[in-house]
Amino acid sequence: MKKTVIKYFIDFTDKQEKWLNEMAARGFRLVRCGKLMYKFEQSALAEYQYHVEFVGEKSHTKHTDYKRFLEDLGYRIICKNINLNWSIGKVRFRPWGDGAGKFATSPGAYSKELLIVEKRNDGKPFDLHTDTQDLAVYFKVVRNAYFCVGVMGIVFAALFTTSILTTFDFAWGVLPKWCGGVLFALVGIIGVFFGTKYALIAKQYSELGKTNE
Amino acid sequence: MRDNIKGGALTETTFLILLATCNPIHGYGIMQFIETETKGRVALGAGTLYGAINTLQKKGWIEPIGNSQNDVKKDYIITQLGKQVAADEQRRLVEISHLAEKVLGGISA
């Protein structure tokens, strides 16, 4: 039996991973996914395990290298977007990126901010990061991405609610400008909220990393 | 990865990878070696392993064998420098083990 689900995750790593594992437990294996769509096929119950990894800070070269490394280990990889932009052939600036990862091109690393990693269930927990220092580094990257989006949201909300953006029409003038303010304020709040969540996780591992591995 | 240069202490991950690469070995082999040899106490995640391999290559402690980038599976081997670092760590661990024995006594369990 095939199954298609339309879904979007704001908590793109934790929640998404949990959901995919729940689907797998019920016997649905992820075949492929689109921007908002997940296609599943029937499999044995709990035959697969999933891990969702944020790689939005990586340049295209590093992204490809990492993906191949994981595939060499026998995992199946599905790339997943975070953004909901349908554009093709664009360059995006990602301030949280690392080196060349600051610029994302499509086709390239853009719209592939996440890796969904699948392995055959062997009864052991499935984690890609296992030592405290590495966990701290990883969660700091996730934290930075959320904070960055959050701050940009707040800045844009401020621009919309003040008169600075007088020449710019929100949604081509179809919607009143305060809608833009509300939308970006929402993005800002979400960004800061999850940024804080992952900041706390990163801090916990940093602290632990001072004495333990 | 943080390796304490002043004290010369390696992280456990680093030391285990150095030991695993004493024979040519690919990424999956390293994970298996570590899990088997530590009897499952240390299970290295793929992301952590990836970061560690890159760091150790940059430091020149391990190197890939074989030709270009397009190899299906890359094998890694410890370098001369890596062997030296591992030997230093072994010496340090023995020393600290002796100290612990002196202070705490022998291990009962």
Interface residues (C-beta under 8 A of the other chain):
Chain A: E53 Y66 F69 L70 D72 L73 G74 Y75 V117 K124 D127 L128 H129 T130 D131 Q133 D134 V137 Y138 G209 E213
Chain B: M1 R2 T11 E12 T13 H26 G27 Y28 M31 V42 A43 L44 G45 A46 G47 T48 Y50 G51 A52 V72 K73 K74
